[in-house]
Amino acid sequence: MELTSENVSEKDHQLPPVENTSNLFSIIIVSSIAAGLQFGWALQLSLLTPYVQLLGIPHQWSAYIWLCGPISGLIVQPLVGYYSDRCTSRFGRRRPFIVGGAFFVAIAVFLIGFAADIGYLAGDILEPGKPRPRAITVFVVGFWILDVSNNTLQGPCRAFLGDLSGGDPSKTRSSMTCFSFFMGVGNVLGYAAGSYDKIHKLFPFSQTHACDLYCANLKSCFFLTIILLASVTIIALILVPDKQWTPPENADESAEKDGGCSVPFFGELIDALKILPRPMWFLLVVTFVNWMAWFPFILYDTDWVGKEIYGGKVGDYVYDKGVHAGAMGLLLNSVVLGFMSLAIEPLGRALGNVKYLWGIVNLILALCMGMIVVVTKKAKDWRQFATLHGIDISKTVPPKEIRFGAMAIFMTLGIPLAVTFSIPFAMSNILSGPGIGNGLSLGVVNLAVTLPQMFVSFTSGPLDNMFGGGNLPAFVLGGIAAVISSILALILLPSQKNKIPTITGGGFH
């Protein structure tokens, strides 16, 4: 059967829209919330893994903390989306969830930033290398609240943009592009803040007896998160109307058919998995393996620079320098990602089939993982040489060729990351098959993104311990997964042009 956009029906129920007054200004203002949201995400990715080790959580256990992201992504976002669709509050359909999400993001980053101080006041003993159990407890609570709040905020923001687009495909495409643009802005700002080691001077009170310089910088960055997110959220909710939604007259009858107070999403998700056509299953397999390759780097990128490249230990001078250098690498990665996103369309046209583009960039990802091993070995050899010649490596950063090599890896990885963020989701709109709407098909693809993160979080710590600690074993497995995903993309995904999303002047279709 030929899979085209014309024969894909909408099984997931479309609720009557609220006729919000929309214009480009409204879309830009609401999309700007993504900048505040992504600012916090960037800080999470660049600074929190080193921070949890500073609090005394062993490296092999730090990965388990990151399980909150995929768990909340699997559960919280669908539930929030379902209930925000049906919200009849006089404040609007989406506003209550956006306000609630932003409020709890502020609470969460406050708990994370002040975890060391709260733990110390509660009785933690400040000894180097010793766990701080009370601070760890506060941090974990704050971290879980943060991930749940991020998912609570992001889904309704995207849905609000859909409301403002009024069902117009062109306007919807523009609004989502605008949202992605502001996510990039937030990334750049977050990584820039994370790479600057004197940002604590903006808030002199942030450095305390229990919170050292690195901790004070993290705390100060989170203060900026609260300020930015609160500003863009308040401006958006004041300037952009969100009219009250009134359910249709037959809503009660529909609810009874759906099982009363049950949540239809999960039932529809199971039904969708049962009727997925073979090409969609192939897409899920490729996506799953692809993200198996990505998550070791996403979880440990700045920790890798601090430990394996700069040769530091958590809390010392060179480690902090390495973490900030890694944050700068992530900033450069985001810049390359943005430019590469603009190049996906012409490259897809030139190759004639987007699966070839995906396969090629996965090989680039594998090459980068291999170069991580090479640059790490060069850094280790330099430290051995420096020690033999009496150089104090605890106060000396690696030579510029090693540092530039690490930054080149970060930048190059922006190329495959841009493709990973776009092609799988574009292909799912066509390959999901009849009877599955676009929203539900994207939810199915999200399973292939979150499940690898859970797997990597569970296995990378024990794996690193098995090989003597460090991040390289996870990166090696990531490189192997990248090669496999490249081969699977070329072999499994459909070759017929009418069975994959083509690339036209308007984007993916």
C-alpha positions in Angstrom: 0.0 0.0 0.0 1.3 3.4 -0.9 1.7 5.6 2.2 1.0 9.2 1.3 -0.3 12.1 3.3 -3.7 11.8 1.6 -4.6 8.4 3.1 -3.4 9.0 6.6 -6.6 9.6 8.7 -6.9 11.1 12.1 -7.8 8.5 14.7 -6.8 10.7 17.6 -9.8 13.0 18.3 -9.4 16.6 17.3 -11.2 18.8 19.8 -12.9 22.0 18.5 -10.4 24.8 18.5 -10.6 28.0 20.4 -10.7 30.9 17.9 -7.8 32.9 19.2 -6.8 36.1 17.4 -3.4 35.3 16.0 -0.7 37.2 14.1 3.0 37.0 13.7 3.6 39.1 16.8 1.5 36.7 19.0 3.4 33.7 17.7 6.8 35.3 18.3 5.8 36.3 21.8 4.5 32.9 22.8 7.5 31.2 21.1 9.9 33.3 23.1 8.9 31.2 26.2 11.1 28.4 24.6 14.2 30.6 25.1 13.6 30.7 28.9 12.8 27.0 28.9 15.8 25.9 26.9 18.1 28.2 28.8 17.5 25.9 31.8 17.8 22.7 29.7 21.2 23.9 28.5 22.4 24.4 32.0 21.1 21.0 32.9 23.1 19.3 30.1 26.3 21.2 30.6 26.6 21.7 34.4 24.5 19.3 36.4 26.4 16.0 35.9 29.6 17.6 37.5 27.5 19.2 40.2 26.0 15.9 41.4 29.5 14.5 41.7 30.5 17.7 43.7 27.7 16.8 46.1 29.2 13.4 46.6 27.1 11.2 44.2 29.5 8.7 42.6 30.0 9.0 38.8 28.4 5.6 38.2 25.3 6.6 40.0 24.8 10.0 38.5 23.3 8.6 35.3 20.3 7.3 37.3 19.3 10.8 38.1 18.8 11.5 34.4 16.0 8.9 34.3 13.6 11.6 35.3 13.7 13.1 31.8 12.5 10.1 29.9 10.0 9.0 32.5 8.4 12.4 32.7 8.5 12.6 28.9 6.6 9.3 28.6 4.0 10.1 31.2 3.7 13.8 32.1 3.6 15.4 28.7 0.8 13.2 27.2 -1.3 13.7 30.4 -0.7 17.5 30.4 -1.5 17.7 26.7 -4.7 15.7 27.2 -6.0 17.8 30.1 -4.9 21.1 28.6 -7.0 20.2 25.5 -10.0 20.0 27.7 -9.3 22.8 30.2 -12.3 25.1 30.6 -10.7 27.6 33.0 -11.8 31.2 32.5 -8.1 32.1 32.3 -7.8 30.2 29.1 -7.1 26.7 27.8 -3.3 26.7 28.0 -2.5 29.6 30.4 -3.0 27.6 33.7 -0.6 24.9 32.6 2.0 27.4 31.3 1.9 29.4 34.6 2.0 26.3 36.7 4.9 24.9 34.7 6.9 28.1 34.9 6.2 28.5 38.6 7.5 25.0 39.5 10.5 25.5 37.2 11.4 28.4 39.4 10.9 26.4 42.6 13.0 23.5 41.2 16.0 25.5 40.1 15.9 27.3 43.6 16.1 23.9 45.3 18.9 22.7 43.0 21.0 25.9 43.3 20.6 26.0 47.1 20.9 22.2 47.7 24.4 22.5 49.1 23.4 25.3 51.5 20.2 23.6 52.6 22.1 20.4 53.2 24.8 22.1 55.2 22.2 23.9 57.4 20.4 20.5 57.9 23.6 18.9 59.2 25.8 17.8 56.2 29.5 17.5 57.0 31.7 19.3 54.4 34.6 16.9 53.7 36.1 16.5 50.2 34.9 13.4 48.5 32.3 12.6 51.2 28.7 12.4 50.2 26.3 15.1 51.5 23.1 13.0 51.9 20.8 15.9 52.8 22.1 18.1 49.9 21.7 15.1 47.6 18.1 14.6 48.8 17.2 18.3 48.1 19.0 18.2 44.7 17.2 15.0 43.6 13.8 16.4 44.6 14.5 19.6 42.8 15.8 17.8 39.7 12.7 15.7 39.4 10.4 18.7 39.9 12.4 20.5 37.2 12.0 17.8 34.6 8.3 17.3 35.3 7.8 21.1 35.2 9.7 21.4 31.9 7.4 18.8 30.3 4.4 20.6 31.9 5.5 23.8 30.3 6.7 22.7 26.9 3.6 20.8 25.8 1.0 23.5 26.4 3.3 26.1 24.8 3.4 24.1 21.6 -0.4 23.5 21.8 -1.0 27.2 22.3 0.9 27.9 19.1 -1.3 25.4 17.4 -4.3 27.2 18.7 -3.0 30.5 17.5 -2.3 29.0 14.0 -6.0 28.1 13.7 -5.3 24.9 11.8 -3.6 26.7 8.9 -0.7 24.4 7.8 1.5 27.3 6.7 1.0 29.2 9.9 1.5 26.1 12.0 4.8 25.4 10.2 5.9 28.9 10.8 5.0 28.9 14.5 6.8 25.6 15.2 9.9 27.0 13.3 9.7 30.1 15.5 9.5 27.9 18.6 12.6 25.9 17.4 14.4 29.2 16.7 13.9 30.4 20.3 15.0 27.0 21.6 18.3 27.6 19.7 18.5 31.1 21.3 18.0 29.6 24.7 20.6 26.9 24.0 23.2 29.5 23.0 22.5 31.7 26.0 22.5 28.8 28.4 25.8 27.3 27.2 27.4 30.8 27.1 26.4 31.3 30.7 27.7 27.8 31.7 31.0 28.5 30.0 31.6 31.8 31.8 33.3 31.1 35.2 32.8 34.6 36.7 29.0 34.9 36.4 28.7 34.5 40.2 30.0 38.1 40.4 26.5 39.2 39.4 25.2 37.7 42.6 27.9 38.1 45.3 25.8 36.3 47.9 25.8 33.1 45.9 29.2 31.9 47.1 28.9 30.5 50.7 30.8 28.2 53.0 28.9 25.2 51.6 28.8 26.4 48.0 32.2 26.9 46.3 33.0 28.9 43.2 31.6 26.2 40.8 28.5 25.9 42.8 28.1 29.6 43.0 28.3 29.9 39.2 25.6 27.2 38.8 23.4 29.0 41.4 23.8 32.3 39.6 23.0 30.7 36.2 19.8 29.4 37.7 18.9 32.9 39.0 19.2 34.1 35.4 16.9 31.2 34.4 14.2 32.3 36.7 14.5 35.9 35.6 14.4 35.1 31.9 11.6 32.5 32.1 9.5 34.7 34.3 9.9 37.7 32.0 9.0 36.0 28.7 6.2 34.0 30.3 4.5 37.1 31.9 4.9 39.1 28.8 3.4 36.4 26.6 0.4 35.7 28.9 -0.4 39.4 29.3 -0.1 40.3 25.6 -1.5 37.2 23.9 -5.1 36.3 24.6 -6.1 32.7 25.4 -9.9 32.5 25.2 -11.8 30.2 27.4 -12.7 26.9 25.7 -16.2 25.5 25.9 -16.6 21.7 25.3 -19.1 20.6 22.6 -22.6 19.6 23.5 -21.9 15.9 23.0 -18.7 15.9 25.2 -20.4 13.8 27.9 -21.4 11.1 25.4 -17.9 11.0 24.0 -16.4 10.7 27.5 -18.7 7.7 28.2 -17.5 6.0 25.1 -13.9 6.6 26.0 -14.5 5.0 29.4 -15.5 7.9 31.7 -12.6 9.5 33.4 -9.9 7.3 31.8 -7.2 8.9 29.7 -7.7 7.8 26.1 -4.1 8.6 25.0 -2.6 5.4 26.5 -5.2 3.2 24.9 -4.8 4.9 21.5 -1.0 4.6 21.9 -1.3 0.8 22.4 -3.7 0.5 19.5 -1.3 2.5 17.3 1.6 0.2 18.1 -0.6 -2.8 17.0 -1.5 -1.4 13.6 1.8 0.3 12.7 2.9 -0.6 9.2 6.3 -2.3 8.7 8.1 0.9 7.4 7.1 2.7 10.6 8.6 -0.1 12.7 11.8 0.2 10.7 11.8 3.9 11.4 11.4 3.3 15.1 14.3 0.8 15.1 16.6 3.2 13.3 15.6 6.0 15.7 16.1 3.8 18.8 19.6 2.8 17.8 20.5 6.3 16.7 19.6 7.7 20.1 21.5 4.9 21.7 24.5 6.5 20.0 23.7 10.0 21.1 22.8 9.7 24.8 26.3 8.8 26.1 27.6 12.1 24.7 24.6 14.1 25.8 24.8 12.9 29.4 28.6 13.1 29.8 30.0 15.7 27.3 31.2 18.3 29.8 32.3 15.7 32.3 34.4 14.1 29.6 36.2 17.4 28.9 36.8 18.0 32.6 38.1 14.5 33.4 39.5 12.9 30.2 40.7 16.0 28.4 41.7 18.4 31.2 42.6 15.5 33.6 40.9 17.0 36.6 38.9 15.6 39.4 35.5 16.9 40.5 35.9 20.2 42.3 39.5 21.0 41.4 40.8 23.8 39.2 41.4 22.1 35.9 38.1 20.1 36.1 36.2 23.3 36.5 38.1 24.8 33.5 37.3 21.7 31.5 33.5 21.8 32.3 33.4 25.5 31.3 35.3 24.6 28.1 32.7 21.8 27.4 29.9 24.3 27.9 31.5 26.5 25.3 31.8 23.5 23.0 28.0 22.9 23.4 27.4 26.6 22.5 29.4 26.1 19.3 27.5 22.8 18.7 24.2 24.8 18.8 25.5 27.3 16.3 26.5 24.6 13.8 23.2 22.9 14.5 21.3 26.0 13.5 23.2 26.5 10.3 22.9 22.8 9.4 19.2 22.9 9.9 19.0 25.4 7.1 21.1 23.1 4.9 19.0 19.9 5.4 16.6 20.9 2.6 19.1 21.5 -0.2 21.2 18.4 0.9 18.1 16.2 0.9 17.3 17.4 -2.6 20.8 16.8 -3.9 20.8 13.2 -2.5 17.3 12.5 -3.7 16.3 10.6 -0.6 16.5 11.7 3.0 17.5 8.2 4.2 20.8 8.7 2.5 21.4 11.9 4.3 20.5 10.3 7.7 22.9 7.3 6.9 25.7 9.7 6.0 25.5 11.9 9.1 25.3 8.8 11.3 28.7 7.8 10.0 29.9 11.3 10.9 28.5 10.7 14.4 30.5 7.4 14.6 33.6 9.2 13.3 33.3 11.8 16.1 32.9 9.1 18.7 36.1 7.5 17.4 37.9 10.9 17.5 36.8 11.3 21.1 38.9 8.2 21.9 41.9 9.6 19.9 41.8 13.1 21.5 41.4 11.5 25.0 44.5 9.4 24.4 46.4 12.4 23.2 45.4 14.3 26.4 46.5 11.3 28.5 49.9 11.1 26.7 50.4 14.8 27.3 49.8 14.5 31.0 52.3 11.7 31.3 54.8 13.8 29.4 54.1 16.9 31.5 54.5 14.9 34.8 57.9 13.5 33.7 59.1 17.0 33.0 58.0 18.4 36.3 54.9 20.4 35.0 52.1 20.8 37.6 49.2 19.3 35.7 46.8 20.2 38.5 47.2 23.9 37.5 47.9 23.6 33.8 45.3 23.1 31.0 46.2 20.9 28.0 47.9 22.3 24.9 45.8 24.2 22.5 45.9 21.5 19.8 44.2 19.1 22.2 41.6 21.7 23.3 40.9 22.6 19.7 40.5 19.0 18.9 37.8 18.6 21.5 36.0 21.8 20.3 36.2 20.5 16.7 34.3 17.4 17.9 31.6 19.4 19.5 31.2 21.6 16.4 31.1 18.6 14.0 28.5 16.8 16.1 26.1 19.7 15.3 25.8 18.3 11.8 24.3 14.9 12.6 22.3 16.4 15.6 20.4 18.7 13.3 19.4 15.8 11.1 18.5 13.7 14.1 16.2 16.4 15.3 14.3 16.7 12.1 14.2 13.7 9.7 12.7 11.0 12.1 9.8 13.2 13.1 9.2 14.3 9.5 9.1 10.7 8.3 6.7 9.6 11.0 4.0 11.8 9.5 3.9 9.6 6.4 5.1 6.2 7.6 2.8 5.9 10.6 0.1 4.8 8.2 -3.7 5.2 8.0 -5.7 5.5 11.3 -2.9 7.2 13.2 -2.9 11.0 13.5 0.3 13.1 13.4 0.2 13.9 17.1 -0.1 10.2 18.0 2.6 9.2 15.5 5.0 11.7 17.1 4.2 10.2 20.5 5.1 6.8 19.1 8.4 8.1 17.8 9.0 9.7 21.3 9.1 6.2 22.7 12.1 5.4 20.5 13.8 8.5 21.9 13.1 8.2 25.6 13.7 4.4 26.0 17.3 4.6 24.8 18.0 7.3 27.4 16.6 5.0 30.1 18.8 2.2 28.9 21.9 4.3 28.8 21.2 5.8 32.2 20.9 2.3 33.7 23.9 0.7 32.0 26.5 3.4 31.5 27.5 3.7 35.2 28.1 -0.1 35.7 29.8 -0.2 32.4 32.2 2.6 33.3 32.9 0.9 36.6 33.6 -2.4 34.9 36.4 -0.7 32.8 37.9 1.3 35.6 35.8 4.4 35.6 35.5 7.3 33.1 33.3 8.0 30.1 35.1 6.3 27.3 33.3 2.9 27.4 29.9 4.5 26.9 31.3 6.6 24.0 32.8 3.5 22.3 29.4 1.8 22.5 27.9 5.0 21.2 30.2 4.9 18.2 29.2 1.3 17.5 25.5 2.2 17.7 26.1 5.1 15.3 27.5 2.7 12.7 24.7 0.3 13.1 22.1 3.0 12.9 23.7 4.2 9.6 23.6 0.8 8.1 20.0 0.2 9.3 18.9 3.6 7.8 20.2 2.6 4.4 18.9 -0.9 4.5 15.6 -0.8 6.3 14.0 2.6 5.4 11.9 2.7 2.2 13.7 3.7 -1.0 10.6 4.8 -3.0 10.3 8.5 -3.1 6.5 8.3 -2.6 7.0 6.3 0.6 9.1 8.9 2.5 8.6 12.6 3.1 10.1 14.6 0.3 11.7 17.9 0.8 10.1 20.9 -1.0 10.3 24.6 -0.8 7.9 24.6 2.2 9.9 22.1 4.2 9.1 18.4 4.9 5.8 17.0 3.5 
